[in-house]
């Protein structure tokens, strides 16, 4: 089929390469515009943009798809379908209606749970034991379209958002390839989403990242792994030079109790209910390190307070 691919981050890249590998004609790629990055703040194309360039596929980076010029340019591509994976722009109705067979989105949750921008992080932060990827035919709503295919993925008790991202990325590429094969045969059937169980995965707010050790240990653990590796949950502690922010990348549930935020063992911090053990942390400007490495470089009192 003649396909327009629309995506931006690393998560989207395996889907693009799988579609190309399956022999579909990717006539154009749409991605977010290059962003300033690095010390020199030079404009850096997105991962999808760079991948498309490797295959000599034309790349479009409009700031919006709501104007007539962008819509006419998209329609002129004459695509059979569009595949959308974490693109980052709203697709208005003229864009949705332009491809002959429609626009298909790969979404990283088991819809209708976790519609929206941050389904991977929100699933872990909520303590979900399972999530998945779904191929949805897009409509004008926020992840409300009918579902054609789905694949479930177990969320391990210590799995981080980064690890789940990578697992779903691989499963999703295969799922979309199978969905397009079925679409090309005219055999893919779509079913409306359930009306019950709708939740929304709002973007992660920076204010959410500070760890509140007054919360139960399970909630602290889920926050840490849901925000790892980025943006990273954090606490402040006096490490000998006044308050310093420390990012926590990995924890595990631990036994013990005490005043919330107090160090009660080797890397173990008491919470409002139970305790967590710091497994991997990161000080500002430093590489990730184990708690033992962290403790050697910090002046921690036996009953140090974290918060």
Number of C-alpha atoms within 10 A of each C-alpha: 16 18 23 23 28 28 26 27 16 16 21 23 22 18 27 25 17 17 23 15 11 12 10 15 16 23 17 21 25 23 28 23 17 15 12 12 11 9 6 7 9 11 12 14 19 19 19 28 26 17 18 22 14 9 11 11 16 13 20 17 16 14 12 13 20 16 12 10 10 16 19 14 13 20 17 11 15 15 23 17 24 27 26 28 25 18 19 14 17 13 20 16 14 16 20 21 16 21 21 14 16 17 25 27 23 26 25 30 26 21 27 20 19 24 20 19 19 16 26 24 26 25 24 28 21 13 18 14 12 14 23 22 23 25 28 28 24 24 19 12 10 12 23 20 21 20 25 18 19 21 17 14 16 13 20 14 15 17 16 26 26 16 17 22 16 13 15 22 21 16 19 26 23 16 21 26 20 17 22 22 17 15 16 14 9 10 11 15 12 14 12 13 18 13 8 8 10 13 14 17 17 14 12 14 8 10 8 13 20 20 23 21 24 16 18 17 25 20 20 25 28 28 29 31 28 30 26 21 17 15 15 23 27 23 19 16 18 17 18 12 9 8 13 14 17 21 25 29 25 25 23 20 19 18 14 15 19 15 16 23 25 20 24 21 16 12 18 23 29 28 25 18 18 19 30 26 22 23 16 19 23 19 16 10 6 8 8 17 16 15 20 15 12 20 14 9 11 15 13 16 11 11 13 15 19 21 18
